[in-house]
Amino acid sequence: MRGEVIADYAKNIEDPIEYERRFSVYLRRGLRPEALPSHFDEVKTRIEENSVE
């Protein structure tokens, strides 16, 4: 749910060309795939802080 599997997979890719190919959309948006879990937590916190009950 938090992108932990994707982050682990990204950490284990040794070929930089393969890494770029697999994660080009994330990288173009300025997001490292290894940071997905922390990014998810940040976004979730902002949503919770701004939600109206």
CNS distance restraints for C-alpha pairs under 8 A (distance, minus, plus):
assign (resid   2 and name CA) (resid  36 and name CA) 6.81 0.50 0.50
assign (resid   2 and name CA) (resid  37 and name CA) 4.89 0.50 0.50
assign (resid   2 and name CA) (resid  40 and name CA) 5.83 0.50 0.50
assign (resid   2 and name CA) (resid  41 and name CA) 7.65 0.50 0.50
assign (resid   3 and name CA) (resid   7 and name CA) 6.13 0.50 0.50
assign (resid   3 and name CA) (resid  36 and name CA) 5.40 0.50 0.50
assign (resid   3 and name CA) (resid  37 and name CA) 5.37 0.50 0.50
assign (resid   3 and name CA) (resid  40 and name CA) 7.69 0.50 0.50
assign (resid   4 and name CA) (resid   8 and name CA) 6.11 0.50 0.50
assign (resid   4 and name CA) (resid  36 and name CA) 7.01 0.50 0.50
assign (resid   4 and name CA) (resid  37 and name CA) 5.77 0.50 0.50
assign (resid   5 and name CA) (resid   9 and name CA) 6.11 0.50 0.50
assign (resid   6 and name CA) (resid  10 and name CA) 6.11 0.50 0.50
assign (resid   6 and name CA) (resid  33 and name CA) 6.76 0.50 0.50
assign (resid   6 and name CA) (resid  34 and name CA) 7.38 0.50 0.50
assign (resid   6 and name CA) (resid  36 and name CA) 7.75 0.50 0.50
assign (resid   7 and name CA) (resid  11 and name CA) 6.28 0.50 0.50
assign (resid   7 and name CA) (resid  33 and name CA) 5.36 0.50 0.50
assign (resid   7 and name CA) (resid  34 and name CA) 4.09 0.50 0.50
assign (resid   7 and name CA) (resid  35 and name CA) 6.67 0.50 0.50
assign (resid   7 and name CA) (resid  36 and name CA) 6.28 0.50 0.50
assign (resid   7 and name CA) (resid  37 and name CA) 7.43 0.50 0.50
assign (resid   8 and name CA) (resid  12 and name CA) 6.49 0.50 0.50
assign (resid   8 and name CA) (resid  34 and name CA) 6.90 0.50 0.50
assign (resid   9 and name CA) (resid  13 and name CA) 6.61 0.50 0.50
assign (resid  10 and name CA) (resid  19 and name CA) 6.94 0.50 0.50
assign (resid  10 and name CA) (resid  33 and name CA) 6.27 0.50 0.50
assign (resid  10 and name CA) (resid  34 and name CA) 6.08 0.50 0.50
assign (resid  11 and name CA) (resid  34 and name CA) 6.42 0.50 0.50
assign (resid  13 and name CA) (resid  18 and name CA) 7.32 0.50 0.50
assign (resid  13 and name CA) (resid  19 and name CA) 6.10 0.50 0.50
assign (resid  14 and name CA) (resid  19 and name CA) 7.56 0.50 0.50
assign (resid  15 and name CA) (resid  19 and name CA) 6.20 0.50 0.50
assign (resid  16 and name CA) (resid  20 and name CA) 6.10 0.50 0.50
assign (resid  17 and name CA) (resid  21 and name CA) 6.13 0.50 0.50
assign (resid  18 and name CA) (resid  22 and name CA) 6.05 0.50 0.50
assign (resid  19 and name CA) (resid  23 and name CA) 6.04 0.50 0.50
assign (resid  19 and name CA) (resid  24 and name CA) 7.95 0.50 0.50
assign (resid  20 and name CA) (resid  24 and name CA) 5.21 0.50 0.50
assign (resid  20 and name CA) (resid  27 and name CA) 7.68 0.50 0.50
assign (resid  23 and name CA) (resid  27 and name CA) 6.16 0.50 0.50
assign (resid  23 and name CA) (resid  33 and name CA) 7.01 0.50 0.50
assign (resid  24 and name CA) (resid  28 and name CA) 5.99 0.50 0.50
assign (resid  25 and name CA) (resid  29 and name CA) 6.43 0.50 0.50
assign (resid  26 and name CA) (resid  30 and name CA) 6.48 0.50 0.50
assign (resid  26 and name CA) (resid  31 and name CA) 5.15 0.50 0.50
assign (resid  26 and name CA) (resid  32 and name CA) 6.43 0.50 0.50
assign (resid  26 and name CA) (resid  33 and name CA) 6.56 0.50 0.50
assign (resid  27 and name CA) (resid  31 and name CA) 5.30 0.50 0.50
assign (resid  27 and name CA) (resid  32 and name CA) 5.95 0.50 0.50
assign (resid  27 and name CA) (resid  33 and name CA) 7.71 0.50 0.50
assign (resid  31 and name CA) (resid  35 and name CA) 7.13 0.50 0.50
assign (resid  31 and name CA) (resid  36 and name CA) 7.69 0.50 0.50
assign (resid  32 and name CA) (resid  36 and name CA) 7.11 0.50 0.50
assign (resid  35 and name CA) (resid  39 and name CA) 6.05 0.50 0.50
assign (resid  36 and name CA) (resid  40 and name CA) 5.95 0.50 0.50
assign (resid  37 and name CA) (resid  41 and name CA) 6.35 0.50 0.50
assign (resid  38 and name CA) (resid  42 and name CA) 6.23 0.50 0.50
assign (resid  39 and name CA) (resid  43 and name CA) 6.22 0.50 0.50
assign (resid  40 and name CA) (resid  44 and name CA) 6.04 0.50 0.50
assign (resid  41 and name CA) (resid  45 and name CA) 6.09 0.50 0.50
assign (resid  42 and name CA) (resid  46 and name CA) 6.30 0.50 0.50
assign (resid  43 and name CA) (resid  47 and name CA) 6.20 0.50 0.50
assign (resid  44 and name CA) (resid  48 and name CA) 6.16 0.50 0.50
assign (resid  45 and name CA) (resid  49 and name CA) 6.09 0.50 0.50
assign (resid  46 and name CA) (resid  50 and name CA) 6.17 0.50 0.50
assign (resid  47 and name CA) (resid  51 and name CA) 5.90 0.50 0.50
